Amino acid sequence: MIYDCAIIGGGPAGLNAALVLGRARRTVALCDNNRPRNRVTHASHGFITQDGVTPSEFRRKAYADVLKYPSVQHYAVPVTEIIKEQGTFTVVVEGSEPIRARKVLLAVGLDETLPDLPGVGDVYGTSVFHCPYCDGWELRDQALIAIGDHPRIFHIAKLLFGWSRDVVICTNGTQVLDDEQKRQLSAKGIRVTEQRVAALHSEQGKLTEVEWTDGTRLARSGGFVMPQWTPHTVRFASLGFDTNEWGGIKTNELGESSVPGLFAAGEAATGMGAQLITAAASGSMAAMGVNTALMEEAFQE
Ligand SMILES: Cc1cc2nc3c(=O)[nH]c(=O)nc-3n(C[C@H](O)[C@H](O)[C@H](O)COP(=O)(O)OP(=O)(O)OC[C@H]3O[C@@H](n4cnc5c(N)ncnc54)[C@H](O)[C@@H]3O)c2cc1C
């Protein structure tokens, strides 16, 4: 059998794409190895009707929606390779026969690496996050710290001013803020330290103190860090798609990449952290792109 579309990745992007294609009566192989980026967090916010849902409940509901459509087949396996030959794709999966498809939609998201801060793994997803829009409300008016050795920390510092007036910015041993930026932050009561972090101390996932390498400590109850992101698409780079400055797959408005028949959605396409709702929306658009391409081909036969 040749599926109309193989969707690789079952996060909000891939699941919404599967929903749209299933409803369009397309045969879909939805391959997912269940390692979504937000698996460490306790609740997801900012998705209308789903505000505060746990990531596992979000996925349970999404799979229930998608698998109502009989033309969608779920493969709970990692995809290891994708080969394009004469207009069709072969999707190699672990522990099963290869899957053949006319179109492929990559919705594999990002691999996230936390900064090298001792103790960060104990608090990330509980009291320390990376996105104020996702978790700023829960940390509102608290004693916050934002740690980052990248110039973008300036943007995060200004953003956090909307959620708390007790914010410390730590550039962790680097000098990424210039004097004018420090002046602007100081004018708003945002303190800046260039000290290096020795450890984040916590109790049951709740940040309690930040310790610097000189042994001094500061009480903080929440914060933000800047992870590094690498799109999971790098393992499929031999397909030859163009990428944007963050490594995301460049697409047109309907999600098609520079490789005909290969589509991308969600964080696989942005190459940087986004949100559940934007990932789902781009999955929906890409599904319409896939369906349109299949429809046009049918009318040319
Ligand atoms: C701590 C934290 C908190 C967050 N909080 C929020 C929040 O409150 N609100 C919000 O909107 N967003 C939040 N996000 C961001 C949100 O998780 C992402 O924006 C969203 O998950 C991106 O969707 P996606 O479909 O592109 O990728 P993902 O959800 O990461 O899904 C990608 C899927 O592809 C699968 N996959 C990858 N490679 C393969 C392969 N080779 N074979 C098979 N399957 C594969 C993965 O297992 C995964 O299931 C948070 C993120 C983190 C880390």
The ligand as an SDF file (V2000), in Angstrom:
LIG
                    3D

 53 58  0  0  0  0  0  0  0  0999 V2000
    8.9570   23.1880   29.5590 C   0  0  0  0  0  0  0  0  0  0  0  0
    8.0690   23.5630   28.4010 C   0  0  0  0  0  0  0  0  0  0  0  0
    6.8560   24.1630   28.6470 C   0  0  0  0  0  0  0  0  0  0  0  0
    6.0420   24.5300   27.5690 C   0  0  0  0  0  0  0  0  0  0  0  0
    4.8540   25.1190   27.8650 N   0  0  0  0  0  0  0  0  0  0  0  0
    4.0490   25.4690   26.8520 C   0  0  0  0  0  0  0  0  0  0  0  0
    2.7890   26.0740   27.1330 C   0  0  0  0  0  0  0  0  0  0  0  0
    2.4130   26.2520   28.2940 O   0  0  0  0  0  0  0  0  0  0  0  0
    2.0250   26.4660   26.0640 N   0  0  0  0  0  0  0  0  0  0  0  0
    2.4210   26.2810   24.7790 C   0  0  0  0  0  0  0  0  0  0  0  0
    1.6890   26.6560   23.8590 O   0  0  0  0  0  0  0  0  0  0  0  0
    3.6070   25.6970   24.4920 N   0  0  0  0  0  0  0  0  0  0  0  0
    4.4270   25.2920   25.4930 C   0  0  0  0  0  0  0  0  0  0  0  0
    5.6400   24.7090   25.2080 N   0  0  0  0  0  0  0  0  0  0  0  0
    6.0690   24.6260   23.8020 C   0  0  0  0  0  0  0  0  0  0  0  0
    5.3970   23.4430   23.0890 C   0  0  0  0  0  0  0  0  0  0  0  0
    5.7290   22.2490   23.7500 O   0  0  0  0  0  0  0  0  0  0  0  0
    5.8690   23.4030   21.6400 C   0  0  0  0  0  0  0  0  0  0  0  0
    5.6760   24.6650   21.0320 O   0  0  0  0  0  0  0  0  0  0  0  0
    5.0910   22.3530   20.8360 C   0  0  0  0  0  0  0  0  0  0  0  0
    5.1440   21.0980   21.4820 O   0  0  0  0  0  0  0  0  0  0  0  0
    5.6510   22.2390   19.4170 C   0  0  0  0  0  0  0  0  0  0  0  0
    4.8650   21.3230   18.7050 O   0  0  0  0  0  0  0  0  0  0  0  0
    5.4700   20.4020   17.5320 P   0  0  0  0  0  0  0  0  0  0  0  0
    4.3290   19.5700   17.0740 O   0  0  0  0  0  0  0  0  0  0  0  0
    6.1850   21.2400   16.5630 O   0  0  0  0  0  0  0  0  0  0  0  0
    6.5860   19.5060   18.2370 O   0  0  0  0  0  0  0  0  0  0  0  0
    6.4820   18.4680   19.4580 P   0  0  0  0  0  0  0  0  0  0  0  0
    5.2990   18.7370   20.3160 O   0  0  0  0  0  0  0  0  0  0  0  0
    7.8130   18.4600   20.1040 O   0  0  0  0  0  0  0  0  0  0  0  0
    6.2030   17.0890   18.7270 O   0  0  0  0  0  0  0  0  0  0  0  0
    7.1550   16.4820   17.9030 C   0  0  0  0  0  0  0  0  0  0  0  0
    6.8840   14.9880   17.9210 C   0  0  0  0  0  0  0  0  0  0  0  0
    7.7170   14.3530   16.9290 O   0  0  0  0  0  0  0  0  0  0  0  0
    8.2090   13.1550   17.4810 C   0  0  0  0  0  0  0  0  0  0  0  0
    9.4370   12.7720   16.7650 N   0  0  0  0  0  0  0  0  0  0  0  0
   10.6290   13.4380   16.6930 C   0  0  0  0  0  0  0  0  0  0  0  0
   11.5010   12.7720   15.9330 N   0  0  0  0  0  0  0  0  0  0  0  0
   10.8560   11.6520   15.5110 C   0  0  0  0  0  0  0  0  0  0  0  0
   11.2340   10.5470   14.7050 C   0  0  0  0  0  0  0  0  0  0  0  0
   12.4590   10.4550   14.1510 N   0  0  0  0  0  0  0  0  0  0  0  0
   10.3380    9.5550   14.5010 N   0  0  0  0  0  0  0  0  0  0  0  0
    9.0940    9.6130   15.0380 C   0  0  0  0  0  0  0  0  0  0  0  0
    8.6780   10.6520   15.8110 N   0  0  0  0  0  0  0  0  0  0  0  0
    9.5500   11.6470   16.0420 C   0  0  0  0  0  0  0  0  0  0  0  0
    8.4410   13.4700   18.9510 C   0  0  0  0  0  0  0  0  0  0  0  0
    8.4550   12.2980   19.7250 O   0  0  0  0  0  0  0  0  0  0  0  0
    7.2180   14.3460   19.2590 C   0  0  0  0  0  0  0  0  0  0  0  0
    6.1190   13.5670   19.7010 O   0  0  0  0  0  0  0  0  0  0  0  0
    6.4650   24.2990   26.2450 C   0  0  0  0  0  0  0  0  0  0  0  0
    7.6880   23.6720   26.0050 C   0  0  0  0  0  0  0  0  0  0  0  0
    8.4820   23.2940   27.0660 C   0  0  0  0  0  0  0  0  0  0  0  0
    9.7920   22.6260   26.8090 C   0  0  0  0  0  0  0  0  0  0  0  0
  1  2  1  0
  2  3  1  0
  2 52  2  0
  3  4  2  0
  4  5  1  0
  4 50  1  0
  5  6  2  0
  6  7  1  0
  6 13  1  0
  7  8  2  0
  7  9  1  0
  9 10  1  0
 10 11  2  0
 10 12  1  0
 12 13  2  0
 13 14  1  0
 14 15  1  0
 14 50  1  0
 15 16  1  0
 16 17  1  0
 16 18  1  0
 18 19  1  0
 18 20  1  0
 20 21  1  0
 20 22  1  0
 22 23  1  0
 23 24  1  0
 24 25  2  0
 24 26  1  0
 24 27  1  0
 27 28  1  0
 28 29  2  0
 28 30  1  0
 28 31  1  0
 31 32  1  0
 32 33  1  0
 33 34  1  0
 33 48  1  0
 34 35  1  0
 35 36  1  0
 35 46  1  0
 36 37  1  0
 36 45  1  0
 37 38  2  0
 38 39  1  0
 39 40  1  0
 39 45  2  0
 40 41  1  0
 40 42  2  0
 42 43  1  0
 43 44  2  0
 44 45  1  0
 46 47  1  0
 46 48  1  0
 48 49  1  0
 50 51  2  0
 51 52  1  0
 52 53  1  0
M  END
$$$$
